[in-house]
Amino acid sequence: MEDGVIFYHTLTCPQCKMVEKLLNDNNIEYSSCIDMDEMRSKQIRHVPALGVNGEILIGKDIFNWVRGRK
């Protein structure tokens, strides 16, 4: 898994589906986490979120990170 990317999401979140498509369209490998207890333990209060090398990205920061990889 490149860059240690973890995709935090829920199965019913429309924004999560958009981020999942963005990651897949850009061939970014990631592991998936839908465990709410794990998200709470990392103080992730909003999904979608990405964990990248220990840093949590949300909102536009996800899109900026993907764009910056090109």
ZIKA-V732249 format. One record per backbone hydrogen bond with DSSP energy under -1.0 kcal/mol. NH is the residue of the N-H (numbers start at 1). CO is the residue of the C=O. Records with the same first field share a line. If there is no record, write none. Layout:
# ZIKA-V732249
NH=CO / CO
This chain:
# ZIKA-V732249
4=1
6=51
7=31
8=49
9=33
17=13
18=14
19=15
20=16
21=17
22=18
23=19
24=20
25=21
26=22
27=24
28=23
31=5
33=7
39=35
40=36
41=37
42=38
43=40
44=39
49=8
50=57
51=6
52=55
55=52
57=50
61=58
62=59
64=60
65=61
66=62
67=63
68=64
69=66
70=67
